[in-house]
Amino acid sequence: MGRAVVDYLTRAAGWLRRNHWAAVPDERPVKVNLGSSLLVAPGWLNLDGALLALFAGWPAPVLRVLYRLAGIRAVLSEDEFVRVLRGNRFVHHDMSYGIPLPDQSADYVFSSHFLEHLSKADGEQLMTETLRVLRPGGVVRILVPDLEQAIAAYGEGRKEDAMEGIFEGWELGDYARHRYMYDYDLLAGLLERVGFTDVRRCQAREGRVPDLDVLDRRENSLIVEASRAPLSGIS
């Protein structure tokens, strides 16, 4: 399927969902994974604009053919690929149209190595949307490459490592490109600017968001959590 067709389907899906929310899971807590790719955990609603999310839930024989075409053998086995796409809930969605959920409907939002693929302005818009969909007291957890680490690598003479960290993905197409980078101050400042509170830096697999033993897979990430302020008088 050509890039133009994929882009059209992605934008059409985003336009349709702008005013027609994805169904919110019945069970609590409601957990949302933004830009999930295939990094998922049971019970999460996974939002992703890549083509693979469009085929989630399709029959296993179709997914096995797709697996052979996708070129991801180094990431998942064929059986794992089928199990992920058939056993988890995906919504194919372009996040430039916002998050297709009602106000104050989610308890947790998680995003791993997605925010850096957005421009500074689009990243701020997405974090504003994240605040909107979180319930009071809800928590967001963001993982991104650490700009401070890349700059340190450059200063130590590891220039190729530094440049790869900053410009990763340009040869892989539009969705894979880094469009902005963050250190702790930049990411914390973004979250505070859009209205989050209790911003804190976290270690891998430690924090207030569930399923981190499954979701925190990217090593050497900058990890930040923040909360939507609880209602007055409620802790």
Secondary structure as UniProt FT lines:
FT   HELIX           3..17
FT   STRAND          31..34
FT   TURN            37..38
FT   TURN            42..43
FT   STRAND          44..48
FT   HELIX           51..54
FT   TURN            55..57
FT   HELIX           60..70
FT   TURN            73..75
FT   HELIX           78..87
FT   STRAND          89..92
FT   HELIX           95..97
FT   TURN            103..104
FT   STRAND          106..112
FT   HELIX           115..117
FT   HELIX           120..133
FT   STRAND          134..146
FT   HELIX           147..155
FT   TURN            156..157
FT   HELIX           159..167
FT   TURN            168..169
FT   HELIX           170..172
FT   HELIX           174..176
FT   HELIX           184..194
FT   STRAND          197..201
FT   TURN            204..205
FT   HELIX           212..215
FT   TURN            219..220
FT   STRAND          221..227
FT   TURN            232..233
//
